[in-house]
């Protein structure tokens, strides 16, 4: 059965914020490239939903969070039946305590 990948509202908002930041600080081309790479990185999950490592900082959560790394970002997700939900896109240059998903 086919896997569906959904982006949470938080993750979508974070992608927009990443785009806006790089569009202002660098250029539109850089912003497009970074966001495109983040989106493309997730495509590996369609064939291998367990490709990412377990996120130990979120081990106490109700979900089995995993993550993929792309550049400076962790793409944090969980799998539920035939669906993968991208929970957040976390900039690894931040304090890890900010990663706690509520």
Backbone as JSON Lines, residues from 0, in Angstrom:
{"i":0,"aa":"X","n":[0.83,-1.18,0.0],"ca":[0.0,0.0,0.0],"c":[0.88,1.25,0.0]}
{"i":1,"aa":"X","n":[0.4,2.28,-0.65],"ca":[1.15,3.51,-0.81],"c":[1.17,4.35,0.47]}
{"i":2,"aa":"X","n":[2.31,4.97,0.72],"ca":[2.48,5.83,1.88],"c":[2.11,7.27,1.48]}
{"i":3,"aa":"X","n":[1.35,7.94,2.33],"ca":[1.01,9.34,2.13],"c":[1.86,10.17,3.08]}
{"i":4,"aa":"X","n":[2.42,11.25,2.57],"ca":[3.21,12.15,3.4],"c":[2.44,13.44,3.58]}
{"i":5,"aa":"X","n":[2.21,13.79,4.85],"ca":[1.51,15.02,5.19],"c":[2.46,15.93,5.96]}
{"i":6,"aa":"X","n":[2.35,17.22,5.71],"ca":[3.12,18.21,6.44],"c":[2.18,18.87,7.44]}
{"i":7,"aa":"X","n":[2.56,18.9,8.7],"ca":[1.74,19.56,9.71],"c":[1.73,21.07,9.44]}
{"i":8,"aa":"X","n":[0.78,21.75,10.05],"ca":[0.71,23.21,9.91],"c":[2.0,23.85,10.42]}
{"i":9,"aa":"X","n":[2.52,23.31,11.5],"ca":[3.77,23.86,12.06],"c":[4.91,23.7,11.06]}
{"i":10,"aa":"X","n":[5.05,22.52,10.48],"ca":[6.13,22.27,9.52],"c":[5.98,23.15,8.28]}
{"i":11,"aa":"X","n":[4.75,23.31,7.8],"ca":[4.53,24.18,6.64],"c":[4.91,25.63,6.97]}
{"i":12,"aa":"X","n":[4.53,26.08,8.17],"ca":[4.87,27.44,8.58],"c":[6.38,27.6,8.69]}
{"i":13,"aa":"X","n":[7.05,26.57,9.2],"ca":[8.5,26.64,9.33],"c":[9.19,26.71,7.97]}
{"i":14,"aa":"X","n":[8.68,25.96,7.0],"ca":[9.24,26.04,5.65],"c":[9.1,27.46,5.09]}
{"i":15,"aa":"X","n":[7.94,28.07,5.32],"ca":[7.73,29.45,4.86],"c":[8.69,30.41,5.56]}
{"i":16,"aa":"X","n":[8.88,30.21,6.85],"ca":[9.8,31.07,7.6],"c":[11.24,30.9,7.13]}
{"i":17,"aa":"X","n":[11.64,29.67,6.85],"ca":[12.98,29.4,6.32],"c":[13.14,30.09,4.98]}
{"i":18,"aa":"X","n":[12.13,29.96,4.12],"ca":[12.17,30.6,2.81],"c":[12.31,32.11,2.96]}
{"i":19,"aa":"X","n":[11.47,32.72,3.79],"ca":[11.5,34.18,3.97],"c":[12.85,34.64,4.52]}
{"i":20,"aa":"X","n":[13.38,33.91,5.48],"ca":[14.67,34.28,6.05],"c":[15.76,34.31,4.99]}
{"i":21,"aa":"X","n":[15.87,33.22,4.21],"ca":[16.94,33.16,3.22],"c":[16.67,34.09,2.04]}
{"i":22,"aa":"X","n":[15.42,34.35,1.73],"ca":[15.1,35.3,0.66],"c":[15.57,36.7,1.05]}
{"i":23,"aa":"X","n":[15.41,37.05,2.32],"ca":[15.84,38.36,2.81],"c":[17.34,38.44,3.06]}
{"i":24,"aa":"X","n":[17.92,37.38,3.61],"ca":[19.33,37.41,4.0],"c":[20.28,37.02,2.87]}
{"i":25,"aa":"X","n":[19.81,36.24,1.93],"ca":[20.69,35.77,0.84],"c":[20.07,36.16,-0.5]}
{"i":26,"aa":"X","n":[19.21,35.32,-1.03],"ca":[18.54,35.61,-2.3],"c":[17.36,34.65,-2.48]}
{"i":27,"aa":"X","n":[16.51,34.95,-3.43],"ca":[15.38,34.06,-3.73],"c":[15.88,32.7,-4.2]}
{"i":28,"aa":"X","n":[16.95,32.68,-4.97],"ca":[17.48,31.4,-5.46],"c":[17.97,30.53,-4.31]}
{"i":29,"aa":"X","n":[18.66,31.13,-3.36],"ca":[19.14,30.37,-2.19],"c":[17.95,29.86,-1.39]}
{"i":30,"aa":"X","n":[16.95,30.71,-1.18],"ca":[15.76,30.32,-0.42],"c":[15.05,29.16,-1.1]}
{"i":31,"aa":"X","n":[14.86,29.25,-2.41],"ca":[14.21,28.16,-3.16],"c":[15.0,26.87,-3.05]}
{"i":32,"aa":"X","n":[16.32,26.98,-3.19],"ca":[17.18,25.79,-3.16],"c":[17.08,25.08,-1.81]}
{"i":33,"aa":"X","n":[17.15,25.83,-0.72],"ca":[17.12,25.22,0.62],"c":[15.77,24.55,0.87]}
{"i":34,"aa":"X","n":[14.68,25.24,0.57],"ca":[13.35,24.68,0.82],"c":[13.1,23.48,-0.1]}
{"i":35,"aa":"X","n":[13.53,23.56,-1.34],"ca":[13.37,22.43,-2.27],"c":[14.15,21.21,-1.77]}
{"i":36,"aa":"X","n":[15.36,21.42,-1.27],"ca":[16.15,20.31,-0.74],"c":[15.47,19.67,0.48]}
{"i":37,"aa":"X","n":[14.87,20.49,1.34],"ca":[14.15,19.96,2.5],"c":[12.97,19.1,2.05]}
{"i":38,"aa":"X","n":[12.21,19.61,1.1],"ca":[11.03,18.87,0.61],"c":[11.46,17.59,-0.1]}
{"i":39,"aa":"X","n":[12.49,17.68,-0.92],"ca":[12.97,16.5,-1.65],"c":[13.53,15.44,-0.73]}
{"i":40,"aa":"X","n":[14.14,15.85,0.37],"ca":[14.74,14.89,1.31],"c":[13.68,13.94,1.87]}
{"i":41,"aa":"X","n":[12.47,14.45,2.06],"ca":[11.38,13.67,2.62],"c":[10.93,12.55,1.68]}
{"i":42,"aa":"X","n":[11.18,12.7,0.39],"ca":[10.7,11.7,-0.58],"c":[11.27,10.31,-0.31]}
{"i":43,"aa":"X","n":[12.41,10.21,0.35],"ca":[12.98,8.9,0.69],"c":[12.03,8.08,1.56]}
{"i":44,"aa":"X","n":[11.17,8.77,2.31],"ca":[10.27,8.08,3.23],"c":[9.16,7.31,2.52]}
{"i":45,"aa":"X","n":[8.88,7.65,1.27],"ca":[7.85,6.94,0.52],"c":[8.21,5.47,0.34]}
{"i":46,"aa":"X","n":[9.5,5.2,0.16],"ca":[9.94,3.81,-0.03],"c":[10.49,3.19,1.25]}
{"i":47,"aa":"X","n":[10.98,4.03,2.15],"ca":[11.56,3.53,3.39],"c":[11.17,4.45,4.55]}
{"i":48,"aa":"X","n":[9.98,4.24,5.12],"ca":[9.5,5.14,6.17],"c":[10.33,5.12,7.45]}
{"i":49,"aa":"X","n":[11.18,4.13,7.61],"ca":[12.02,4.06,8.8],"c":[13.46,4.45,8.49]}
{"i":50,"aa":"X","n":[13.65,5.24,7.45],"ca":[14.99,5.66,7.04],"c":[15.64,6.55,8.1]}
{"i":51,"aa":"X","n":[14.83,7.33,8.78],"ca":[15.38,8.24,9.78],"c":[15.66,7.56,11.1]}
{"i":52,"aa":"X","n":[16.57,8.15,11.84],"ca":[16.91,7.65,13.17],"c":[15.83,8.08,14.16]}
{"i":53,"aa":"X","n":[15.74,7.35,15.26],"ca":[14.81,7.75,16.33],"c":[15.33,9.02,16.98]}
{"i":54,"aa":"X","n":[14.38,9.92,17.28],"ca":[14.75,11.18,17.94],"c":[14.7,10.96,19.45]}
{"i":55,"aa":"X","n":[15.86,10.8,20.05],"ca":[15.96,10.49,21.48],"c":[15.42,11.61,22.36]}
{"i":56,"aa":"X","n":[15.52,12.85,21.92],"ca":[15.02,13.97,22.72],"c":[13.5,13.96,22.83]}
{"i":57,"aa":"X","n":[12.84,13.21,21.97],"ca":[11.38,13.12,22.0],"c":[10.92,11.71,22.35]}
{"i":58,"aa":"X","n":[11.76,10.94,22.97],"ca":[11.46,9.53,23.28],"c":[10.27,9.38,24.22]}
{"i":59,"aa":"X","n":[9.98,10.37,25.05],"ca":[8.86,10.28,25.99],"c":[7.53,10.68,25.37]}
{"i":60,"aa":"X","n":[7.54,11.01,24.11],"ca":[6.31,11.44,23.42],"c":[5.42,10.24,23.12]}
{"i":61,"aa":"X","n":[4.17,10.52,22.82],"ca":[3.23,9.44,22.46],"c":[3.54,8.87,21.08]}
{"i":62,"aa":"X","n":[4.27,9.61,20.25],"ca":[4.62,9.16,18.91],"c":[6.06,8.66,18.87]}
{"i":63,"aa":"X","n":[6.34,7.8,17.91],"ca":[7.7,7.3,17.69],"c":[8.37,8.25,16.69]}
{"i":64,"aa":"X","n":[8.88,9.37,17.2],"ca":[9.48,10.38,16.32],"c":[10.8,9.89,15.77]}
{"i":65,"aa":"X","n":[10.99,10.17,14.49],"ca":[12.23,9.91,13.79],"c":[12.63,11.19,13.09]}
{"i":66,"aa":"X","n":[13.85,11.2,12.55],"ca":[14.26,12.41,11.85],"c":[15.19,12.1,10.69]}
{"i":67,"aa":"X","n":[15.17,13.0,9.73],"ca":[16.11,13.03,8.62],"c":[16.89,14.33,8.75]}
{"i":68,"aa":"X","n":[18.11,14.35,8.28],"ca":[18.91,15.56,8.32],"c":[19.1,16.06,6.9]}
{"i":69,"aa":"X","n":[18.9,17.36,6.73],"ca":[19.17,18.03,5.46],"c":[19.81,19.37,5.79]}
{"i":70,"aa":"X","n":[21.07,19.51,5.45],"ca":[21.78,20.75,5.78],"c":[21.83,20.95,7.28]}
{"i":71,"aa":"X","n":[21.37,22.12,7.72],"ca":[21.35,22.44,9.15],"c":[20.05,22.05,9.83]}
{"i":72,"aa":"X","n":[19.22,21.3,9.16],"ca":[17.87,21.04,9.66],"c":[17.61,19.56,9.92]}
{"i":73,"aa":"X","n":[16.82,19.33,10.98],"ca":[16.26,18.02,11.25],"c":[14.8,18.06,10.82]}
{"i":74,"aa":"X","n":[14.42,17.13,9.99],"ca":[13.03,16.99,9.58],"c":[12.45,15.89,10.46]}
{"i":75,"aa":"X","n":[11.63,16.28,11.41],"ca":[11.12,15.34,12.41],"c":[9.74,14.86,12.01]}
{"i":76,"aa":"X","n":[9.56,13.54,12.04],"ca":[8.32,12.93,11.56],"c":[7.94,11.73,12.38]}
{"i":77,"aa":"X","n":[6.71,11.25,12.16],"ca":[6.29,9.98,12.72],"c":[5.45,9.25,11.69]}
{"i":78,"aa":"X","n":[5.42,7.93,11.82],"ca":[4.65,7.07,10.91],"c":[3.45,6.51,11.66]}
{"i":79,"aa":"X","n":[2.32,6.51,10.98],"ca":[1.08,5.99,11.54],"c":[0.36,5.26,10.4]}
{"i":80,"aa":"X","n":[0.27,3.94,10.49],"ca":[-0.31,3.11,9.43],"c":[0.36,3.41,8.09]}
{"i":81,"aa":"X","n":[-0.4,3.97,7.15],"ca":[0.14,4.25,5.82],"c":[0.35,5.74,5.6]}
{"i":82,"aa":"X","n":[0.59,6.45,6.7],"ca":[0.77,7.9,6.62],"c":[2.01,8.3,7.41]}
{"i":83,"aa":"X","n":[2.73,9.24,6.85],"ca":[3.86,9.85,7.55],"c":[3.51,11.32,7.73]}
{"i":84,"aa":"X","n":[3.66,11.8,8.95],"ca":[3.4,13.2,9.24],"c":[4.71,13.89,9.57]}
{"i":85,"aa":"X","n":[5.01,14.94,8.82],"ca":[6.18,15.76,9.12],"c":[5.75,16.72,10.23]}
{"i":86,"aa":"X","n":[6.3,16.54,11.4],"ca":[5.88,17.31,12.57],"c":[6.52,18.69,12.61]}
{"i":87,"aa":"X","n":[7.8,18.74,12.33],"ca":[8.53,20.01,12.45],"c":[9.82,19.95,11.63]}
{"i":88,"aa":"X","n":[10.31,21.12,11.31],"ca":[11.61,21.26,10.66],"c":[12.44,22.09,11.64]}
{"i":89,"aa":"X","n":[13.4,21.44,12.26],"ca":[14.15,22.05,13.37],"c":[15.54,22.45,12.92]}
{"i":90,"aa":"X","n":[15.87,23.71,13.13],"ca":[17.21,24.21,12.83],"c":[18.15,23.74,13.94]}
{"i":91,"aa":"X","n":[19.09,22.9,13.6],"ca":[19.99,22.29,14.59],"c":[20.96,23.29,15.23]}
{"i":92,"aa":"X","n":[20.98,24.52,14.75],"ca":[21.83,25.53,15.37],"c":[21.16,26.15,16.59]}
{"i":93,"aa":"X","n":[19.92,25.74,16.86],"ca":[19.19,26.22,18.04],"c":[19.48,25.33,19.24]}
{"i":94,"aa":"X","n":[19.04,25.79,20.39],"ca":[19.12,25.0,21.61],"c":[18.19,23.79,21.45]}
{"i":95,"aa":"X","n":[18.68,22.57,21.64],"ca":[17.85,21.38,21.44],"c":[16.58,21.34,22.3]}
{"i":96,"aa":"X","n":[16.56,22.04,23.4],"ca":[15.36,22.03,24.26],"c":[14.17,22.65,23.51]}
{"i":97,"aa":"X","n":[14.43,23.48,22.52],"ca":[13.35,24.08,21.73],"c":[12.65,23.05,20.85]}
{"i":98,"aa":"X","n":[13.25,21.89,20.71],"ca":[12.68,20.85,19.86],"c":[11.44,20.21,20.48]}
{"i":99,"aa":"X","n":[11.27,20.29,21.75],"ca":[10.17,19.62,22.43],"c":[8.86,20.04,21.78]}
{"i":100,"aa":"X","n":[8.14,19.04,21.26],"ca":[6.88,19.28,20.55],"c":[5.73,19.15,21.53]}
{"i":101,"aa":"X","n":[4.91,20.15,21.56],"ca":[3.78,20.16,22.52],"c":[2.49,19.88,21.82]}
